[in-house]
Amino acid sequence: MAQIIVVSESLERLQGFLIGIEWTNDSALSLIRVDAQQRTALLCDQDADEDRHWRLGPCGLEAMVDERGL
């Protein structure tokens, strides 16, 4: 089980992304919480092994990396 954090520049864009997820077709994915002030969503993926941190960029989801490149 892994946590997925999605960050967006705007709450509206984050909401649009979450609405677009096929929740009924992906039973392993669940929404844990949305932080409107931070414009982040925390999801849980029961099929994944690694936690991920994503940003909603101009071309869609982009993996966020830390200073070590991870």
PyMOL Python script that loads the backbone (N, CA, C, O; Angstrom):
from pymol import cmd

cmd.read_pdbstr("""\
ATOM      1  N   MET A   1       0.847  -1.165   0.000  1.00  0.00           N
ATOM      2  CA  MET A   1       0.000   0.000   0.000  1.00  0.00           C
ATOM      3  C   MET A   1       0.898   1.234   0.000  1.00  0.00           C
ATOM      4  O   MET A   1       1.903   1.279   0.709  1.00  0.00           O
ATOM      5  N   ALA A   2       0.528   2.232  -0.798  1.00  0.00           N
ATOM      6  CA  ALA A   2       1.331   3.444  -0.910  1.00  0.00           C
ATOM      7  C   ALA A   2       0.443   4.677  -0.842  1.00  0.00           C
ATOM      8  O   ALA A   2      -0.737   4.643  -1.190  1.00  0.00           O
ATOM      9  N   GLN A   3       1.048   5.765  -0.384  1.00  0.00           N
ATOM     10  CA  GLN A   3       0.359   7.048  -0.379  1.00  0.00           C
ATOM     11  C   GLN A   3       0.787   7.834  -1.605  1.00  0.00           C
ATOM     12  O   GLN A   3       1.948   7.798  -2.012  1.00  0.00           O
ATOM     13  N   ILE A   4      -0.159   8.538  -2.179  1.00  0.00           N
ATOM     14  CA  ILE A   4       0.106   9.396  -3.326  1.00  0.00           C
ATOM     15  C   ILE A   4      -0.332  10.800  -2.946  1.00  0.00           C
ATOM     16  O   ILE A   4      -1.482  11.016  -2.562  1.00  0.00           O
ATOM     17  N   ILE A   5       0.585  11.755  -3.052  1.00  0.00           N
ATOM     18  CA  ILE A   5       0.260  13.150  -2.783  1.00  0.00           C
ATOM     19  C   ILE A   5       0.268  13.882  -4.117  1.00  0.00           C
ATOM     20  O   ILE A   5       1.232  13.793  -4.877  1.00  0.00           O
ATOM     21  N   VAL A   6      -0.813  14.606  -4.397  1.00  0.00           N
ATOM     22  CA  VAL A   6      -0.924  15.387  -5.623  1.00  0.00           C
ATOM     23  C   VAL A   6      -1.045  16.851  -5.225  1.00  0.00           C
ATOM     24  O   VAL A   6      -1.899  17.211  -4.415  1.00  0.00           O
ATOM     25  N   VAL A   7      -0.182  17.703  -5.799  1.00  0.00           N
ATOM     26  CA  VAL A   7      -0.151  19.135  -5.511  1.00  0.00           C
ATOM     27  C   VAL A   7      -0.549  19.881  -6.779  1.00  0.00           C
ATOM     28  O   VAL A   7      -0.173  19.483  -7.882  1.00  0.00           O
ATOM     29  N   SER A   8      -1.307  20.962  -6.623  1.00  0.00           N
ATOM     30  CA  SER A   8      -1.744  21.746  -7.772  1.00  0.00           C
ATOM     31  C   SER A   8      -1.582  23.237  -7.496  1.00  0.00           C
ATOM     32  O   SER A   8      -1.541  23.664  -6.343  1.00  0.00           O
ATOM     33  N   GLU A   9      -1.489  24.031  -8.581  1.00  0.00           N
ATOM     34  CA  GLU A   9      -1.412  25.480  -8.431  1.00  0.00           C
ATOM     35  C   GLU A   9      -2.751  26.067  -8.004  1.00  0.00           C
ATOM     36  O   GLU A   9      -2.798  27.132  -7.388  1.00  0.00           O
ATOM     37  N   SER A  10      -3.835  25.375  -8.329  1.00  0.00           N
ATOM     38  CA  SER A  10      -5.163  25.897  -7.986  1.00  0.00           C
ATOM     39  C   SER A  10      -6.068  24.772  -7.493  1.00  0.00           C
ATOM     40  O   SER A  10      -5.950  23.620  -7.912  1.00  0.00           O
ATOM     41  N   LEU A  11      -6.958  25.137  -6.607  1.00  0.00           N
ATOM     42  CA  LEU A  11      -7.909  24.166  -6.078  1.00  0.00           C
ATOM     43  C   LEU A  11      -8.843  23.670  -7.178  1.00  0.00           C
ATOM     44  O   LEU A  11      -9.218  22.498  -7.191  1.00  0.00           O
ATOM     45  N   GLU A  12      -9.217  24.550  -8.096  1.00  0.00           N
ATOM     46  CA  GLU A  12     -10.113  24.163  -9.187  1.00  0.00           C
ATOM     47  C   GLU A  12      -9.478  23.089 -10.062  1.00  0.00           C
ATOM     48  O   GLU A  12     -10.148  22.141 -10.470  1.00  0.00           O
ATOM     49  N   ARG A  13      -8.203  23.234 -10.347  1.00  0.00           N
ATOM     50  CA  ARG A  13      -7.519  22.236 -11.181  1.00  0.00           C
ATOM     51  C   ARG A  13      -7.418  20.899 -10.448  1.00  0.00           C
ATOM     52  O   ARG A  13      -7.583  19.840 -11.052  1.00  0.00           O
ATOM     53  N   LEU A  14      -7.148  20.954  -9.155  1.00  0.00           N
ATOM     54  CA  LEU A  14      -7.084  19.733  -8.353  1.00  0.00           C
ATOM     55  C   LEU A  14      -8.443  19.044  -8.331  1.00  0.00           C
ATOM     56  O   LEU A  14      -8.526  17.824  -8.474  1.00  0.00           O
ATOM     57  N   GLN A  15      -9.495  19.815  -8.153  1.00  0.00           N
ATOM     58  CA  GLN A  15     -10.844  19.244  -8.149  1.00  0.00           C
ATOM     59  C   GLN A  15     -11.158  18.608  -9.497  1.00  0.00           C
ATOM     60  O   GLN A  15     -11.731  17.520  -9.549  1.00  0.00           O
ATOM     61  N   GLY A  16     -10.790  19.272 -10.584  1.00  0.00           N
ATOM     62  CA  GLY A  16     -11.016  18.716 -11.915  1.00  0.00           C
ATOM     63  C   GLY A  16     -10.275  17.407 -12.116  1.00  0.00           C
ATOM     64  O   GLY A  16     -10.807  16.474 -12.716  1.00  0.00           O
ATOM     65  N   PHE A  17      -9.049  17.336 -11.619  1.00  0.00           N
ATOM     66  CA  PHE A  17      -8.268  16.100 -11.706  1.00  0.00           C
ATOM     67  C   PHE A  17      -8.958  14.978 -10.948  1.00  0.00           C
ATOM     68  O   PHE A  17      -9.084  13.865 -11.458  1.00  0.00           O
ATOM     69  N   LEU A  18      -9.405  15.269  -9.730  1.00  0.00           N
ATOM     70  CA  LEU A  18     -10.046  14.240  -8.908  1.00  0.00           C
ATOM     71  C   LEU A  18     -11.365  13.778  -9.516  1.00  0.00           C
ATOM     72  O   LEU A  18     -11.705  12.598  -9.433  1.00  0.00           O
ATOM     73  N   ILE A  19     -12.106  14.690 -10.123  1.00  0.00           N
ATOM     74  CA  ILE A  19     -13.363  14.322 -10.779  1.00  0.00           C
ATOM     75  C   ILE A  19     -13.090  13.398 -11.967  1.00  0.00           C
ATOM     76  O   ILE A  19     -13.891  12.513 -12.266  1.00  0.00           O
ATOM     77  N   GLY A  20     -11.962  13.606 -12.639  1.00  0.00           N
ATOM     78  CA  GLY A  20     -11.629  12.826 -13.828  1.00  0.00           C
ATOM     79  C   GLY A  20     -11.143  11.414 -13.560  1.00  0.00           C
ATOM     80  O   GLY A  20     -11.039  10.615 -14.490  1.00  0.00           O
ATOM     81  N   ILE A  21     -10.843  11.089 -12.312  1.00  0.00           N
ATOM     82  CA  ILE A  21     -10.370   9.734 -11.995  1.00  0.00           C
ATOM     83  C   ILE A  21     -11.526   8.750 -12.105  1.00  0.00           C
ATOM     84  O   ILE A  21     -12.629   9.025 -11.633  1.00  0.00           O
ATOM     85  N   GLU A  22     -11.275   7.615 -12.720  1.00  0.00           N
ATOM     86  CA  GLU A  22     -12.284   6.565 -12.849  1.00  0.00           C
ATOM     87  C   GLU A  22     -12.343   5.767 -11.549  1.00  0.00           C
ATOM     88  O   GLU A  22     -11.806   4.662 -11.465  1.00  0.00           O
ATOM     89  N   TRP A  23     -12.997   6.331 -10.539  1.00  0.00           N
ATOM     90  CA  TRP A  23     -13.042   5.702  -9.220  1.00  0.00           C
ATOM     91  C   TRP A  23     -13.696   4.326  -9.261  1.00  0.00           C
ATOM     92  O   TRP A  23     -13.274   3.423  -8.538  1.00  0.00           O
ATOM     93  N   THR A  24     -14.711   4.152 -10.087  1.00  0.00           N
ATOM     94  CA  THR A  24     -15.416   2.869 -10.120  1.00  0.00           C
ATOM     95  C   THR A  24     -14.584   1.773 -10.771  1.00  0.00           C
ATOM     96  O   THR A  24     -14.794   0.592 -10.492  1.00  0.00           O
ATOM     97  N   ASN A  25     -13.638   2.146 -11.638  1.00  0.00           N
ATOM     98  CA  ASN A  25     -12.812   1.154 -12.330  1.00  0.00           C
ATOM     99  C   ASN A  25     -11.510   0.852 -11.599  1.00  0.00           C
ATOM    100  O   ASN A  25     -10.812  -0.099 -11.954  1.00  0.00           O
ATOM    101  N   ASP A  26     -11.176   1.633 -10.598  1.00  0.00           N
ATOM    102  CA  ASP A  26      -9.915   1.426  -9.882  1.00  0.00           C
ATOM    103  C   ASP A  26     -10.201   1.296  -8.397  1.00  0.00           C
ATOM    104  O   ASP A  26     -10.052   2.254  -7.640  1.00  0.00           O
ATOM    105  N   SER A  27     -10.612   0.108  -7.988  1.00  0.00           N
ATOM    106  CA  SER A  27     -11.002  -0.109  -6.596  1.00  0.00           C
ATOM    107  C   SER A  27      -9.812  -0.058  -5.647  1.00  0.00           C
ATOM    108  O   SER A  27     -10.005   0.037  -4.434  1.00  0.00           O
ATOM    109  N   ALA A  28      -8.582  -0.119  -6.167  1.00  0.00           N
ATOM    110  CA  ALA A  28      -7.401  -0.063  -5.308  1.00  0.00           C
ATOM    111  C   ALA A  28      -7.073   1.366  -4.891  1.00  0.00           C
ATOM    112  O   ALA A  28      -6.311   1.575  -3.947  1.00  0.00           O
ATOM    113  N   LEU A  29      -7.638   2.350  -5.581  1.00  0.00           N
ATOM    114  CA  LEU A  29      -7.336   3.758  -5.331  1.00  0.00           C
ATOM    115  C   LEU A  29      -8.447   4.399  -4.525  1.00  0.00           C
ATOM    116  O   LEU A  29      -9.623   4.259  -4.861  1.00  0.00           O
ATOM    117  N   SER A  30      -8.081   5.107  -3.456  1.00  0.00           N
ATOM    118  CA  SER A  30      -9.092   5.804  -2.659  1.00  0.00           C
ATOM    119  C   SER A  30      -8.568   7.168  -2.234  1.00  0.00           C
ATOM    120  O   SER A  30      -7.373   7.347  -1.997  1.00  0.00           O
ATOM    121  N   LEU A  31      -9.477   8.115  -2.144  1.00  0.00           N
ATOM    122  CA  LEU A  31      -9.158   9.473  -1.714  1.00  0.00           C
ATOM    123  C   LEU A  31      -9.218   9.520  -0.197  1.00  0.00           C
ATOM    124  O   LEU A  31     -10.237   9.172   0.400  1.00  0.00           O
ATOM    125  N   ILE A  32      -8.129   9.950   0.428  1.00  0.00           N
ATOM    126  CA  ILE A  32      -8.065  10.038   1.882  1.00  0.00           C
ATOM    127  C   ILE A  32      -8.498  11.427   2.346  1.00  0.00           C
ATOM    128  O   ILE A  32      -9.368  11.557   3.206  1.00  0.00           O
ATOM    129  N   ARG A  33      -7.886  12.466   1.772  1.00  0.00           N
ATOM    130  CA  ARG A  33      -8.282  13.828   2.155  1.00  0.00           C
ATOM    131  C   ARG A  33      -7.800  14.834   1.118  1.00  0.00           C
ATOM    132  O   ARG A  33      -6.885  14.574   0.338  1.00  0.00           O
ATOM    133  N   VAL A  34      -8.457  15.997   1.143  1.00  0.00           N
ATOM    134  CA  VAL A  34      -8.072  17.137   0.324  1.00  0.00           C
ATOM    135  C   VAL A  34      -7.820  18.304   1.270  1.00  0.00           C
ATOM    136  O   VAL A  34      -8.640  18.591   2.143  1.00  0.00           O
ATOM    137  N   ASP A  35      -6.690  18.972   1.097  1.00  0.00           N
ATOM    138  CA  ASP A  35      -6.374  20.176   1.862  1.00  0.00           C
ATOM    139  C   ASP A  35      -6.535  21.357   0.916  1.00  0.00           C
ATOM    140  O   ASP A  35      -5.674  21.607   0.072  1.00  0.00           O
ATOM    141  N   ALA A  36      -7.642  22.082   1.059  1.00  0.00           N
ATOM    142  CA  ALA A  36      -7.954  23.180   0.143  1.00  0.00           C
ATOM    143  C   ALA A  36      -6.933  24.308   0.251  1.00  0.00           C
ATOM    144  O   ALA A  36      -6.579  24.910  -0.763  1.00  0.00           O
ATOM    145  N   GLN A  37      -6.458  24.604   1.443  1.00  0.00           N
ATOM    146  CA  GLN A  37      -5.492  25.692   1.617  1.00  0.00           C
ATOM    147  C   GLN A  37      -4.155  25.364   0.965  1.00  0.00           C
ATOM    148  O   GLN A  37      -3.544  26.230   0.339  1.00  0.00           O
ATOM    149  N   GLN A  38      -3.702  24.138   1.103  1.00  0.00           N
ATOM    150  CA  GLN A  38      -2.423  23.722   0.518  1.00  0.00           C
ATOM    151  C   GLN A  38      -2.573  23.239  -0.922  1.00  0.00           C
ATOM    152  O   GLN A  38      -1.577  23.009  -1.610  1.00  0.00           O
ATOM    153  N   ARG A  39      -3.816  23.085  -1.379  1.00  0.00           N
ATOM    154  CA  ARG A  39      -4.120  22.592  -2.730  1.00  0.00           C
ATOM    155  C   ARG A  39      -3.465  21.229  -2.975  1.00  0.00           C
ATOM    156  O   ARG A  39      -2.812  21.005  -3.994  1.00  0.00           O
ATOM    157  N   THR A  40      -3.662  20.329  -2.006  1.00  0.00           N
ATOM    158  CA  THR A  40      -3.115  18.980  -2.106  1.00  0.00           C
ATOM    159  C   THR A  40      -4.205  17.939  -1.885  1.00  0.00           C
ATOM    160  O   THR A  40      -5.201  18.187  -1.204  1.00  0.00           O
ATOM    161  N   ALA A  41      -3.993  16.779  -2.472  1.00  0.00           N
ATOM    162  CA  ALA A  41      -4.873  15.632  -2.245  1.00  0.00           C
ATOM    163  C   ALA A  41      -4.000  14.461  -1.823  1.00  0.00           C
ATOM    164  O   ALA A  41      -2.916  14.252  -2.367  1.00  0.00           O
ATOM    165  N   LEU A  42      -4.477  13.710  -0.862  1.00  0.00           N
ATOM    166  CA  LEU A  42      -3.792  12.500  -0.412  1.00  0.00           C
ATOM    167  C   LEU A  42      -4.642  11.317  -0.825  1.00  0.00           C
ATOM    168  O   LEU A  42      -5.810  11.214  -0.451  1.00  0.00           O
ATOM    169  N   LEU A  43      -4.044  10.424  -1.600  1.00  0.00           N
ATOM    170  CA  LEU A  43      -4.725   9.222  -2.053  1.00  0.00           C
ATOM    171  C   LEU A  43      -3.982   8.002  -1.535  1.00  0.00           C
ATOM    172  O   LEU A  43      -2.808   8.087  -1.172  1.00  0.00           O
ATOM    173  N   CYS A  44      -4.661   6.882  -1.501  1.00  0.00           N
ATOM    174  CA  CYS A  44      -4.062   5.612  -1.099  1.00  0.00           C
ATOM    175  C   CYS A  44      -4.218   4.640  -2.266  1.00  0.00           C
ATOM    176  O   CYS A  44      -5.313   4.462  -2.799  1.00  0.00           O
ATOM    177  N   ASP A  45      -3.113   4.018  -2.652  1.00  0.00           N
ATOM    178  CA  ASP A  45      -3.128   3.018  -3.720  1.00  0.00           C
ATOM    179  C   ASP A  45      -2.736   1.678  -3.108  1.00  0.00           C
ATOM    180  O   ASP A  45      -1.578   1.468  -2.746  1.00  0.00           O
ATOM    181  N   GLN A  46      -3.695   0.786  -2.998  1.00  0.00           N
ATOM    182  CA  GLN A  46      -3.441  -0.504  -2.357  1.00  0.00           C
ATOM    183  C   GLN A  46      -2.590  -1.436  -3.216  1.00  0.00           C
ATOM    184  O   GLN A  46      -2.053  -2.420  -2.708  1.00  0.00           O
ATOM    185  N   ASP A  47      -2.461  -1.140  -4.507  1.00  0.00           N
ATOM    186  CA  ASP A  47      -1.664  -1.988  -5.394  1.00  0.00           C
ATOM    187  C   ASP A  47      -0.210  -1.532  -5.517  1.00  0.00           C
ATOM    188  O   ASP A  47       0.626  -2.284  -6.019  1.00  0.00           O
ATOM    189  N   ALA A  48       0.104  -0.324  -5.070  1.00  0.00           N
ATOM    190  CA  ALA A  48       1.463   0.214  -5.219  1.00  0.00           C
ATOM    191  C   ALA A  48       2.295  -0.062  -3.971  1.00  0.00           C
ATOM    192  O   ALA A  48       1.764  -0.272  -2.881  1.00  0.00           O
ATOM    193  N   ASP A  49       3.605  -0.056  -4.160  1.00  0.00           N
ATOM    194  CA  ASP A  49       4.522  -0.314  -3.053  1.00  0.00           C
ATOM    195  C   ASP A  49       5.271   0.933  -2.585  1.00  0.00           C
ATOM    196  O   ASP A  49       5.717   0.993  -1.440  1.00  0.00           O
ATOM    197  N   GLU A  50       5.412   1.933  -3.468  1.00  0.00           N
ATOM    198  CA  GLU A  50       6.188   3.126  -3.137  1.00  0.00           C
ATOM    199  C   GLU A  50       5.301   4.350  -3.042  1.00  0.00           C
ATOM    200  O   GLU A  50       4.410   4.550  -3.868  1.00  0.00           O
ATOM    201  N   ASP A  51       5.550   5.177  -2.021  1.00  0.00           N
ATOM    202  CA  ASP A  51       4.861   6.454  -1.915  1.00  0.00           C
ATOM    203  C   ASP A  51       5.331   7.351  -3.051  1.00  0.00           C
ATOM    204  O   ASP A  51       6.488   7.284  -3.466  1.00  0.00           O
ATOM    205  N   ARG A  52       4.438   8.181  -3.548  1.00  0.00           N
ATOM    206  CA  ARG A  52       4.754   9.089  -4.661  1.00  0.00           C
ATOM    207  C   ARG A  52       4.252  10.487  -4.350  1.00  0.00           C
ATOM    208  O   ARG A  52       3.274  10.669  -3.624  1.00  0.00           O
ATOM    209  N   HIS A  53       4.941  11.469  -4.913  1.00  0.00           N
ATOM    210  CA  HIS A  53       4.574  12.871  -4.762  1.00  0.00           C
ATOM    211  C   HIS A  53       4.508  13.454  -6.174  1.00  0.00           C
ATOM    212  O   HIS A  53       5.509  13.470  -6.890  1.00  0.00           O
ATOM    213  N   TRP A  54       3.337  13.928  -6.565  1.00  0.00           N
ATOM    214  CA  TRP A  54       3.102  14.407  -7.920  1.00  0.00           C
ATOM    215  C   TRP A  54       2.665  15.860  -7.898  1.00  0.00           C
ATOM    216  O   TRP A  54       2.112  16.339  -6.908  1.00  0.00           O
ATOM    217  N   ARG A  55       2.918  16.559  -9.001  1.00  0.00           N
ATOM    218  CA  ARG A  55       2.460  17.930  -9.188  1.00  0.00           C
ATOM    219  C   ARG A  55       1.644  17.975 -10.469  1.00  0.00           C
ATOM    220  O   ARG A  55       2.018  17.386 -11.483  1.00  0.00           O
ATOM    221  N   LEU A  56       0.521  18.683 -10.405  1.00  0.00           N
ATOM    222  CA  LEU A  56      -0.264  18.895 -11.620  1.00  0.00           C
ATOM    223  C   LEU A  56       0.380  20.041 -12.389  1.00  0.00           C
ATOM    224  O   LEU A  56       0.193  21.207 -12.044  1.00  0.00           O
ATOM    225  N   GLY A  57       1.130  19.714 -13.418  1.00  0.00           N
ATOM    226  CA  GLY A  57       1.812  20.718 -14.223  1.00  0.00           C
ATOM    227  C   GLY A  57       1.014  21.049 -15.470  1.00  0.00           C
ATOM    228  O   GLY A  57      -0.112  20.577 -15.630  1.00  0.00           O
ATOM    229  N   PRO A  58       1.584  21.852 -16.351  1.00  0.00           N
ATOM    230  CA  PRO A  58       0.878  22.263 -17.563  1.00  0.00           C
ATOM    231  C   PRO A  58       0.528  21.099 -18.494  1.00  0.00           C
ATOM    232  O   PRO A  58      -0.430  21.184 -19.262  1.00  0.00           O
ATOM    233  N   CYS A  59       1.296  20.025 -18.426  1.00  0.00           N
ATOM    234  CA  CYS A  59       1.052  18.868 -19.298  1.00  0.00           C
ATOM    235  C   CYS A  59       0.464  17.681 -18.542  1.00  0.00           C
ATOM    236  O   CYS A  59       0.485  16.560 -19.049  1.00  0.00           O
ATOM    237  N   GLY A  60      -0.055  17.906 -17.352  1.00  0.00           N
ATOM    238  CA  GLY A  60      -0.622  16.818 -16.564  1.00  0.00           C
ATOM    239  C   GLY A  60       0.234  16.521 -15.350  1.00  0.00           C
ATOM    240  O   GLY A  60       0.935  17.397 -14.843  1.00  0.00           O
ATOM    241  N   LEU A  61       0.176  15.287 -14.886  1.00  0.00           N
ATOM    242  CA  LEU A  61       0.932  14.902 -13.691  1.00  0.00           C
ATOM    243  C   LEU A  61       2.426  14.824 -13.980  1.00  0.00           C
ATOM    244  O   LEU A  61       2.854  14.243 -14.978  1.00  0.00           O
ATOM    245  N   GLU A  62       3.205  15.418 -13.092  1.00  0.00           N
ATOM    246  CA  GLU A  62       4.658  15.374 -13.179  1.00  0.00           C
ATOM    247  C   GLU A  62       5.186  14.877 -11.843  1.00  0.00           C
ATOM    248  O   GLU A  62       4.753  15.344 -10.789  1.00  0.00           O
ATOM    249  N   ALA A  63       6.108  13.941 -11.879  1.00  0.00           N
ATOM    250  CA  ALA A  63       6.698  13.433 -10.642  1.00  0.00           C
ATOM    251  C   ALA A  63       7.530  14.530  -9.997  1.00  0.00           C
ATOM    252  O   ALA A  63       8.323  15.197 -10.662  1.00  0.00           O
ATOM    253  N   MET A  64       7.342  14.709  -8.696  1.00  0.00           N
ATOM    254  CA  MET A  64       8.163  15.660  -7.952  1.00  0.00           C
ATOM    255  C   MET A  64       9.349  14.889  -7.396  1.00  0.00           C
ATOM    256  O   MET A  64       9.187  13.782  -6.883  1.00  0.00           O
ATOM    257  N   VAL A  65      10.531  15.463  -7.495  1.00  0.00           N
ATOM    258  CA  VAL A  65      11.734  14.815  -6.980  1.00  0.00           C
ATOM    259  C   VAL A  65      12.375  15.711  -5.934  1.00  0.00           C
ATOM    260  O   VAL A  65      12.245  16.935  -5.979  1.00  0.00           O
ATOM    261  N   ASP A  66      13.063  15.089  -4.997  1.00  0.00           N
ATOM    262  CA  ASP A  66      13.762  15.870  -3.983  1.00  0.00           C
ATOM    263  C   ASP A  66      15.178  16.188  -4.463  1.00  0.00           C
ATOM    264  O   ASP A  66      15.544  15.858  -5.591  1.00  0.00           O
ATOM    265  N   GLU A  67      15.962  16.819  -3.616  1.00  0.00           N
ATOM    266  CA  GLU A  67      17.308  17.232  -4.011  1.00  0.00           C
ATOM    267  C   GLU A  67      18.225  16.050  -4.332  1.00  0.00           C
ATOM    268  O   GLU A  67      19.255  16.238  -4.980  1.00  0.00           O
ATOM    269  N   ARG A  68      17.879  14.853  -3.902  1.00  0.00           N
ATOM    270  CA  ARG A  68      18.677  13.661  -4.206  1.00  0.00           C
ATOM    271  C   ARG A  68      18.252  13.019  -5.522  1.00  0.00           C
ATOM    272  O   ARG A  68      18.856  12.041  -5.963  1.00  0.00           O
ATOM    273  N   GLY A  69      17.204  13.573  -6.155  1.00  0.00           N
ATOM    274  CA  GLY A  69      16.708  12.997  -7.394  1.00  0.00           C
ATOM    275  C   GLY A  69      15.747  11.861  -7.194  1.00  0.00           C
ATOM    276  O   GLY A  69      15.462  11.113  -8.130  1.00  0.00           O
ATOM    277  N   LEU A  70      15.234  11.715  -5.970  1.00  0.00           N
ATOM    278  CA  LEU A  70      14.305  10.623  -5.659  1.00  0.00           C
ATOM    279  C   LEU A  70      12.875  11.096  -5.715  1.00  0.00           C
ATOM    280  O   LEU A  70      11.955  10.312  -5.481  1.00  0.00           O
TER     281      LEU A  70
END
""", "prot")
cmd.dss("prot")
cmd.show_as("cartoon", "prot")
cmd.util.cbc("prot")
cmd.orient("prot")
